[in-house]
Amino acid sequence: MHEVSICQSILNTIETELDSEDLPNIREIHLKVGTLSCVQPDILKHVFKFMIEETPFQQATLQVQLVDVTAECDVCGISFKVEKYKFVCPQCGKPTSKIIEGNELQIHKIILEEPSHEEVNK
């Protein structure tokens, strides 16, 4: 299950990029996940919940935005949404392998909140 290593990479990246005192204030981590990335969003969210228990991230939730596959025609240059894995230009009918979107797995946004009074006075 590669979702475990993906979650670990997400947490490692955030730990590297943010100050350690900000980690408990993270409330949402937003990902963009392409349809072709072979990531199962439900499994990823489940693994994430398990991995953040008793860590500075324990208040965070993982939000996943699925990104459809978009390709660009090599012949006529138009961009189009790939339907049913048919990489064929709807304008000229030529096949293409030029993928613009749909492979990504990226941290899109992190939402932090100031700690509540209860959290500060623990």
C-alpha positions as CSV (number, residue, x, y, z in Angstrom):
1,M,0.0,0.0,0.0
2,H,1.9,3.1,-1.2
3,E,-0.6,5.4,0.5
4,V,1.5,5.0,3.7
5,S,4.6,6.3,2.1
6,I,2.7,9.1,0.4
7,C,1.3,10.2,3.7
8,Q,4.7,10.1,5.3
9,S,6.1,12.2,2.4
10,I,3.3,14.8,2.9
11,L,4.0,15.0,6.6
12,N,7.8,15.2,6.1
13,T,7.4,17.9,3.5
14,I,5.2,20.0,5.8
15,E,7.6,19.5,8.7
16,T,10.5,20.7,6.5
17,E,8.6,23.8,5.1
18,L,6.9,25.0,8.3
19,D,8.1,26.1,11.7
20,S,7.6,23.3,14.3
21,E,5.5,25.6,16.5
22,D,3.0,26.0,13.5
23,L,2.4,22.2,13.1
24,P,-0.2,21.9,15.9
25,N,-2.1,24.8,14.3
26,I,-2.6,23.0,11.0
27,R,-6.3,22.3,10.5
28,E,-6.5,21.3,6.8
29,I,-4.1,19.9,4.3
30,H,-5.5,20.2,0.7
31,L,-4.1,17.9,-2.0
32,K,-4.6,17.8,-5.7
33,V,-4.6,14.2,-6.9
34,G,-4.7,13.3,-10.6
35,T,-6.9,10.5,-11.8
36,L,-3.8,8.8,-13.3
37,S,-1.7,9.0,-10.1
38,C,-3.0,5.6,-8.9
39,V,-3.8,7.0,-5.5
40,Q,-7.0,6.0,-3.7
41,P,-8.3,9.1,-1.9
42,D,-10.4,7.2,0.6
43,I,-7.5,5.0,1.6
44,L,-5.1,8.0,1.7
45,K,-7.5,9.8,4.1
46,H,-7.8,6.7,6.3
47,V,-4.0,6.2,6.5
48,F,-3.6,9.9,7.2
49,K,-5.9,9.8,10.2
50,F,-4.0,6.8,11.6
51,M,-0.6,8.3,11.1
52,I,-1.3,11.7,12.7
53,E,-2.6,10.3,16.0
54,E,-0.5,11.6,18.9
55,T,1.6,13.9,16.6
56,P,1.6,17.7,16.2
57,F,-0.7,17.1,13.2
58,Q,-3.5,15.5,15.2
59,Q,-5.9,18.4,14.6
60,A,-5.5,18.3,10.8
61,T,-7.8,16.9,8.2
62,L,-6.8,15.8,4.7
63,Q,-8.9,17.3,1.8
64,V,-8.4,15.7,-1.6
65,Q,-9.4,17.3,-4.9
66,L,-9.5,14.9,-7.8
67,V,-8.1,16.3,-11.0
68,D,-9.4,14.9,-14.3
69,V,-7.1,14.0,-17.1
70,T,-6.5,16.8,-19.6
71,A,-4.4,16.2,-22.8
72,E,-3.2,18.4,-25.6
73,C,-3.3,17.5,-29.2
74,D,0.1,17.3,-30.9
75,V,-1.5,18.1,-34.3
76,C,-4.0,21.0,-33.7
77,G,-2.9,22.1,-30.3
78,I,-6.2,22.1,-28.5
79,S,-6.6,21.0,-24.9
80,F,-9.3,18.5,-24.1
81,K,-10.7,16.5,-21.2
82,V,-9.9,12.8,-21.6
83,E,-13.0,10.7,-21.4
84,K,-12.9,6.9,-20.7
85,Y,-9.1,6.9,-21.2
86,K,-9.4,7.7,-24.9
87,F,-6.5,10.0,-25.7
88,V,-7.9,11.1,-29.1
89,C,-8.4,14.7,-30.1
90,P,-12.1,15.5,-30.4
91,Q,-11.3,18.1,-33.1
92,C,-9.0,16.3,-35.5
93,G,-9.3,12.7,-34.4
94,K,-5.6,12.2,-33.9
95,P,-4.2,10.3,-30.9
96,T,-2.0,12.1,-28.4
97,S,0.0,11.2,-25.4
98,K,0.7,14.7,-24.2
99,I,-0.9,14.9,-20.7
100,I,-1.3,18.3,-19.2
101,E,-3.2,17.4,-16.0
102,G,-4.1,14.2,-14.3
103,N,-0.8,12.8,-13.1
104,E,-0.2,15.2,-10.2
105,L,-0.1,14.5,-6.5
106,Q,0.7,17.8,-4.8
107,I,0.1,19.7,-1.6
108,H,-2.1,22.5,-2.9
109,K,-2.9,24.4,0.3
110,I,-2.4,24.3,4.1
111,I,-4.8,26.0,6.4
112,L,-3.6,27.0,9.9
113,E,-5.6,28.5,12.8
114,E,-4.6,30.2,15.9
115,P,-4.7,27.8,18.8
116,S,-7.9,27.9,20.9
117,H,-7.8,29.0,24.5
118,E,-8.2,25.4,25.6
119,E,-5.2,24.3,23.5
120,V,-3.0,27.0,24.8
121,N,-3.8,26.2,28.5
122,K,-3.3,22.5,28.4
